[in-house]
Amino acid sequence: MRFDVIIIGGGVIGASVAYHLARLGFGGSIAVFERDPTYRESSTPRSAGGIRRLFTSAINIELSRFSLERYRVFDEEMGLRAEGASIAFKPHGYLFLGRDEHRPAFRKAYELERSLGVPVELLSPPEIREVVPDLRVEDLTVGLYCADDGYLDPYTVLMAYVRRSKALGVQWMYETVTAIEGEEGHVAGIRVEGGKRYSAPVVVNCAGAWGAAISETVGLPLPVVPLPRQVFVFHPAEPLVRALPLTIDPSGVYFRHEGERILTGLAEDVSPSYSLHWSRAFFEAHIWPVLAHRVPKFERLKLERGWAGLYDDHVNDHSALIGEHPQLKGYYVALGFSGHGLQHAPAVGQALAERIHYGRYVSIDLTPLRIERIWEREWVGETAIV
Ligand SMILES: Cc1cc2nc3c(=O)[nH]c(=O)nc-3n(C[C@H](O)[C@H](O)[C@H](O)COP(=O)(O)OP(=O)(O)OC[C@H]3O[C@@H](n4cnc5c(N)ncnc54)[C@H](O)[C@@H]3O)c2cc1C
């Protein structure tokens, strides 16, 4: 009943931390506690799969930059190619569309991204049409475009981390954690449903949208809330000229190809809850009118399916909280990904594993995301939230 490291939550973040810790050669025992091996409500399989370097904070750009490099070689690294499988990374680009009022923010983001080596471009309306010939651009004045960002298959990423971590000796315990326990300022272990206790000197909270509630069981609340987000897949009546970049309309509606279909969604203004309800009426009222205006070929479409998933939203700056909790030694947190956890999972797994194994960050310095910033009120300045 004793492990050297316990990871709570086996979604893409927990699985990546487990995999990277084992891969670094961490000698001790590692256990991941995941309550649901089918991941029915987990955020990872419900993700839209996008990866972009178009952020407004250096740390989020750096996390994407590092992760993109890893995703490009993921099939080989994880042995997927040998099995005829793939995360199906599609480097079709990311494109933010803007009007006059967006110009200063786009220019500022462009300068930061360029200074960090991101091959981003500022586009005029005719240039936007060259990238996406089917777009209506008359009401646009600017586009922020990165041609080789893209999207991939979240479930295959997750399963690859699970399987490779198991092959490297990580134990997967399919049990529900009910509490984290501490003793004299140090984490002591966890308790699971049924009352059984597992001890460990290191516990990593990767429980996504449920992570703040679990943290409260050890008296350490975190400003992370579950935010429902809906996604829809439709069949356009007419095919588009070219594969779409993940395109974000000024209204917030985003869309990209999903095979021959189109995947779309909108970050609606909702209160925190665990609702996984999706609604055709919402699509018809709030998304379809935007789609039909932006892409005339979307005026006629067949909505095929939808789903909802949860963002683990860090309410202060919509960027993750990562690191050892200053009030409980050995208690680590990787929560609050606010809609970008899939694309940051390789970097976060690598860096947090280094922090646990070597006692310091080596590949990427995650201190800008430290938990202490809640009290320091030192926000990372991220505004590119989709
Ligand atoms: C609709 C939608 C679209 C998105 N689009 C993108 C995108 O385009 N790009 C991107 O990068 N990100 C996107 N995201 C965000 C991304 O999906 C998440 O940031 C990422 O999946 C978070 O991974 P996680 O491992 O932290 O959470 P999860 O995948 O939710 O994993 C947490 C796990 O913890 C387990 N758990 C919870 N409580 C307990 C407990 N008490 N005991 C044991 N286990 C427990 C859960 O069962 C779950 O499997 C999107 C999210 C949604 C909802």
PDBQT file of the ligand as one rigid body, heavy atoms in Angstrom, charges set to zero:
ROOT
HETATM    1  C1  LIG A 401     -14.689  20.699 -25.636  1.00  0.00    +0.000 C 
HETATM    2  C2  LIG A 401     -13.228  20.787 -25.333  1.00  0.00    +0.000 A 
HETATM    3  C3  LIG A 401     -12.337  21.151 -26.339  1.00  0.00    +0.000 A 
HETATM    4  C4  LIG A 401     -10.978  21.216 -26.063  1.00  0.00    +0.000 A 
HETATM    5  N1  LIG A 401     -10.120  21.529 -27.060  1.00  0.00    +0.000 NA
HETATM    6  C5  LIG A 401      -8.786  21.550 -26.818  1.00  0.00    +0.000 A 
HETATM    7  C6  LIG A 401      -7.865  21.811 -27.866  1.00  0.00    +0.000 A 
HETATM    8  O1  LIG A 401      -8.251  22.030 -29.004  1.00  0.00    +0.000 OA
HETATM    9  N2  LIG A 401      -6.547  21.804 -27.562  1.00  0.00    +0.000 N 
HETATM   10  C7  LIG A 401      -6.087  21.567 -26.290  1.00  0.00    +0.000 A 
HETATM   11  O2  LIG A 401      -4.888  21.610 -26.070  1.00  0.00    +0.000 OA
HETATM   12  N3  LIG A 401      -6.941  21.311 -25.293  1.00  0.00    +0.000 NA
HETATM   13  C8  LIG A 401      -8.272  21.295 -25.518  1.00  0.00    +0.000 A 
HETATM   14  N4  LIG A 401      -9.140  21.049 -24.512  1.00  0.00    +0.000 N 
HETATM   15  C9  LIG A 401      -8.616  20.929 -23.154  1.00  0.00    +0.000 C 
HETATM   16  C10 LIG A 401      -8.045  19.567 -22.902  1.00  0.00    +0.000 C 
HETATM   17  O3  LIG A 401      -8.971  18.574 -23.273  1.00  0.00    +0.000 OA
HETATM   18  C11 LIG A 401      -7.726  19.460 -21.414  1.00  0.00    +0.000 C 
HETATM   19  O4  LIG A 401      -6.955  20.581 -20.999  1.00  0.00    +0.000 OA
HETATM   20  C12 LIG A 401      -6.947  18.199 -21.096  1.00  0.00    +0.000 C 
HETATM   21  O5  LIG A 401      -7.594  17.077 -21.631  1.00  0.00    +0.000 OA
HETATM   22  C13 LIG A 401      -6.835  18.065 -19.595  1.00  0.00    +0.000 C 
HETATM   23  O6  LIG A 401      -6.311  16.797 -19.313  1.00  0.00    +0.000 OA
HETATM   24  P1  LIG A 401      -6.360  16.287 -17.839  1.00  0.00    +0.000 P 
HETATM   25  O7  LIG A 401      -5.603  15.023 -17.803  1.00  0.00    +0.000 OA
HETATM   26  O8  LIG A 401      -5.949  17.394 -16.912  1.00  0.00    +0.000 OA
HETATM   27  O9  LIG A 401      -7.923  16.077 -17.556  1.00  0.00    +0.000 OA
HETATM   28  P2  LIG A 401      -8.851  14.810 -17.833  1.00  0.00    +0.000 P 
HETATM   29  O10 LIG A 401      -8.671  14.275 -19.189  1.00  0.00    +0.000 OA
HETATM   30  O11 LIG A 401     -10.239  15.214 -17.438  1.00  0.00    +0.000 OA
HETATM   31  O12 LIG A 401      -8.282  13.754 -16.828  1.00  0.00    +0.000 OA
HETATM   32  C14 LIG A 401      -8.515  13.850 -15.423  1.00  0.00    +0.000 C 
HETATM   33  C15 LIG A 401      -8.823  12.451 -14.948  1.00  0.00    +0.000 C 
HETATM   34  O13 LIG A 401      -8.971  12.453 -13.543  1.00  0.00    +0.000 OA
HETATM   35  C16 LIG A 401      -9.887  11.437 -13.225  1.00  0.00    +0.000 C 
HETATM   36  N5  LIG A 401     -10.406  11.691 -11.894  1.00  0.00    +0.000 N 
HETATM   37  C17 LIG A 401     -11.166  12.736 -11.481  1.00  0.00    +0.000 A 
HETATM   38  N6  LIG A 401     -11.440  12.615 -10.178  1.00  0.00    +0.000 NA
HETATM   39  C18 LIG A 401     -10.843  11.466  -9.759  1.00  0.00    +0.000 A 
HETATM   40  C19 LIG A 401     -10.789  10.804  -8.507  1.00  0.00    +0.000 A 
HETATM   41  N7  LIG A 401     -11.398  11.308  -7.416  1.00  0.00    +0.000 N 
HETATM   42  N8  LIG A 401     -10.098   9.648  -8.406  1.00  0.00    +0.000 NA
HETATM   43  C20 LIG A 401      -9.463   9.128  -9.506  1.00  0.00    +0.000 A 
HETATM   44  N9  LIG A 401      -9.503   9.715 -10.717  1.00  0.00    +0.000 NA
HETATM   45  C21 LIG A 401     -10.181  10.882 -10.833  1.00  0.00    +0.000 A 
HETATM   46  C22 LIG A 401     -10.962  11.576 -14.290  1.00  0.00    +0.000 C 
HETATM   47  O14 LIG A 401     -11.707  10.368 -14.432  1.00  0.00    +0.000 OA
HETATM   48  C23 LIG A 401     -10.131  11.919 -15.509  1.00  0.00    +0.000 C 
HETATM   49  O15 LIG A 401      -9.870  10.795 -16.328  1.00  0.00    +0.000 OA
HETATM   50  C24 LIG A 401     -10.499  20.948 -24.758  1.00  0.00    +0.000 A 
HETATM   51  C25 LIG A 401     -11.391  20.577 -23.747  1.00  0.00    +0.000 A 
HETATM   52  C26 LIG A 401     -12.744  20.479 -24.042  1.00  0.00    +0.000 A 
HETATM   53  C27 LIG A 401     -13.680  20.071 -22.937  1.00  0.00    +0.000 C 
ENDROOT
TORSDOF 0
